[in-house]
Amino acid sequence: MRCVQCNSEVADSMRFCPQCGNPMSSQQPQLGQSWQFQQSQCQESHQVQHHQPQQELPQQSQTGVVLKFVEYLFYILSAADFLLGTFGIVDLTGFKYSPIIFGVIGAAIGQYVKKKYGIVDEEN
């Protein structure tokens, strides 16, 4: 039989081509086989590809969704503390860097949810 990769002569008992290492299979077309064999083999593989079931998307965990909600709450709290403190309306925490801390906590929760539960914000 001949190797389809490098076209070298390979004994029928060999599982791999000694020249290029290509796996030798009984399904490989040999020289002299008809074109119809190759065509039917191609049609079979084409049909198999179209009838494979679609992969289902993993369901989102309730814990992950709740944590994503908490992440957004920290972002809102950060923005509210920053804006209300900047305009002198009210100081929510009395701490100068609290908006930054709230933002960092929100980002940390977001990274945890992304890594653990695979929940990410959708980008359109």
C-alpha positions as a Markdown table, in Angstrom:
| # | Residue | x | y | z |
|---|---|---|---|---|
| 1 | Met | 0.0 | 0.0 | 0.0 |
| 2 | Arg | 1.1 | 3.6 | -0.5 |
| 3 | Cys | 1.1 | 6.4 | 2.1 |
| 4 | Val | -1.3 | 9.2 | 1.1 |
| 5 | Gln | 1.0 | 11.8 | 2.8 |
| 6 | Cys | 4.4 | 11.1 | 1.2 |
| 7 | Asn | 3.4 | 8.5 | -1.5 |
| 8 | Ser | 6.1 | 6.0 | -0.3 |
| 9 | Glu | 5.5 | 2.2 | -0.4 |
| 10 | Val | 4.4 | 0.8 | 3.0 |
| 11 | Ala | 3.9 | -2.8 | 3.9 |
| 12 | Asp | 0.3 | -3.8 | 4.6 |
| 13 | Ser | 1.1 | -4.9 | 8.1 |
| 14 | Met | 2.6 | -1.5 | 9.1 |
| 15 | Arg | 0.4 | 0.9 | 11.2 |
| 16 | Phe | 2.5 | 4.0 | 10.5 |
| 17 | Cys | 4.5 | 5.1 | 7.5 |
| 18 | Pro | 8.2 | 4.7 | 8.1 |
| 19 | Gln | 9.0 | 7.8 | 6.1 |
| 20 | Cys | 6.7 | 10.5 | 7.4 |
| 21 | Gly | 4.9 | 8.8 | 10.4 |
| 22 | Asn | 1.5 | 9.2 | 9.0 |
| 23 | Pro | -1.0 | 6.7 | 10.4 |
| 24 | Met | -1.8 | 3.9 | 7.9 |
| 25 | Ser | -5.5 | 2.9 | 8.1 |
| 26 | Ser | -7.4 | 0.3 | 6.3 |
| 27 | Gln | -9.9 | 3.1 | 5.3 |
| 28 | Gln | -7.2 | 5.0 | 3.3 |
| 29 | Pro | -7.8 | 4.7 | -0.4 |
| 30 | Gln | -5.0 | 2.8 | -2.1 |
| 31 | Leu | -3.7 | 3.4 | -5.6 |
| 32 | Gly | -5.9 | 1.7 | -8.1 |
| 33 | Gln | -9.1 | 2.0 | -6.1 |
| 34 | Ser | -12.0 | 3.5 | -7.9 |
| 35 | Trp | -13.1 | 7.1 | -7.6 |
| 36 | Gln | -16.6 | 5.9 | -6.5 |
| 37 | Phe | -15.1 | 4.5 | -3.2 |
| 38 | Gln | -13.7 | 8.0 | -2.5 |
| 39 | Gln | -16.9 | 9.7 | -3.4 |
| 40 | Ser | -19.1 | 7.4 | -1.2 |
| 41 | Gln | -16.6 | 7.9 | 1.7 |
| 42 | Cys | -16.8 | 11.7 | 1.2 |
| 43 | Gln | -20.6 | 11.6 | 1.1 |
| 44 | Glu | -20.8 | 9.5 | 4.3 |
| 45 | Ser | -18.6 | 11.9 | 6.2 |
| 46 | His | -20.6 | 14.9 | 4.9 |
| 47 | Gln | -23.9 | 13.3 | 6.1 |
| 48 | Val | -22.4 | 12.6 | 9.5 |
| 49 | Gln | -21.4 | 16.2 | 9.9 |
| 50 | His | -24.9 | 17.6 | 9.2 |
| 51 | His | -26.7 | 15.2 | 11.6 |
| 52 | Gln | -24.6 | 15.8 | 14.7 |
| 53 | Pro | -26.7 | 17.2 | 17.6 |
| 54 | Gln | -26.1 | 20.8 | 18.5 |
| 55 | Gln | -24.3 | 21.5 | 21.7 |
| 56 | Glu | -26.5 | 22.8 | 24.4 |
| 57 | Leu | -25.4 | 25.9 | 26.2 |
| 58 | Pro | -24.7 | 25.4 | 29.9 |
| 59 | Gln | -27.4 | 26.6 | 32.2 |
| 60 | Gln | -26.4 | 29.5 | 34.4 |
| 61 | Ser | -26.2 | 28.8 | 38.1 |
| 62 | Gln | -28.5 | 30.9 | 40.4 |
| 63 | Thr | -25.5 | 31.6 | 42.6 |
| 64 | Gly | -23.6 | 33.0 | 39.6 |
| 65 | Val | -26.6 | 35.2 | 38.6 |
| 66 | Val | -27.0 | 36.5 | 42.1 |
| 67 | Leu | -23.3 | 37.3 | 42.4 |
| 68 | Lys | -23.5 | 39.1 | 39.0 |
| 69 | Phe | -26.3 | 41.2 | 40.5 |
| 70 | Val | -24.2 | 42.0 | 43.6 |
| 71 | Glu | -21.3 | 43.0 | 41.3 |
| 72 | Tyr | -23.6 | 45.6 | 39.6 |
| 73 | Leu | -24.8 | 46.8 | 43.0 |
| 74 | Phe | -21.2 | 47.6 | 44.0 |
| 75 | Tyr | -20.7 | 49.5 | 40.7 |
| 76 | Ile | -23.9 | 51.5 | 41.4 |
| 77 | Leu | -22.8 | 52.1 | 45.0 |
| 78 | Ser | -19.4 | 53.3 | 43.8 |
| 79 | Ala | -20.9 | 55.7 | 41.3 |
| 80 | Ala | -23.5 | 57.0 | 43.8 |
| 81 | Asp | -20.9 | 57.5 | 46.5 |
| 82 | Phe | -18.6 | 59.3 | 44.1 |
| 83 | Leu | -21.3 | 61.6 | 42.6 |
| 84 | Leu | -23.0 | 62.4 | 45.8 |
| 85 | Gly | -19.7 | 63.1 | 47.6 |
| 86 | Thr | -18.4 | 65.2 | 44.7 |
| 87 | Phe | -21.4 | 67.5 | 44.6 |
| 88 | Gly | -21.5 | 67.7 | 48.4 |
| 89 | Ile | -25.0 | 66.3 | 48.7 |
| 90 | Val | -24.2 | 63.5 | 51.2 |
| 91 | Asp | -21.1 | 61.5 | 52.2 |
| 92 | Leu | -22.3 | 57.9 | 52.3 |
| 93 | Thr | -19.4 | 56.3 | 54.0 |
| 94 | Gly | -17.3 | 59.2 | 55.3 |
| 95 | Phe | -14.2 | 57.6 | 53.7 |
| 96 | Lys | -12.4 | 59.4 | 51.0 |
| 97 | Tyr | -11.5 | 56.3 | 48.9 |
| 98 | Ser | -14.8 | 54.3 | 49.2 |
| 99 | Pro | -15.9 | 54.8 | 45.6 |
| 100 | Ile | -12.6 | 53.2 | 44.5 |
| 101 | Ile | -12.9 | 50.4 | 47.0 |
| 102 | Phe | -16.5 | 49.7 | 45.9 |
| 103 | Gly | -15.4 | 49.6 | 42.3 |
| 104 | Val | -12.6 | 47.2 | 43.0 |
| 105 | Ile | -14.9 | 44.9 | 45.0 |
| 106 | Gly | -17.4 | 44.9 | 42.1 |
| 107 | Ala | -14.6 | 44.1 | 39.6 |
| 108 | Ala | -13.3 | 41.3 | 41.8 |
| 109 | Ile | -16.8 | 39.8 | 42.1 |
| 110 | Gly | -17.2 | 40.0 | 38.3 |
| 111 | Gln | -13.9 | 38.2 | 37.7 |
| 112 | Tyr | -14.8 | 35.5 | 40.2 |
| 113 | Val | -18.2 | 35.0 | 38.5 |
| 114 | Lys | -16.6 | 34.9 | 35.1 |
| 115 | Lys | -14.0 | 32.3 | 36.2 |
| 116 | Lys | -16.2 | 30.1 | 38.4 |
| 117 | Tyr | -19.6 | 30.2 | 36.6 |
| 118 | Gly | -18.7 | 31.3 | 33.1 |
| 119 | Ile | -21.2 | 34.2 | 33.2 |
| 120 | Val | -20.0 | 37.2 | 31.3 |
| 121 | Asp | -21.6 | 40.5 | 30.1 |
| 122 | Glu | -23.0 | 40.2 | 26.6 |
| 123 | Glu | -21.4 | 42.4 | 24.0 |
| 124 | Asn | -23.5 | 43.3 | 21.1 |
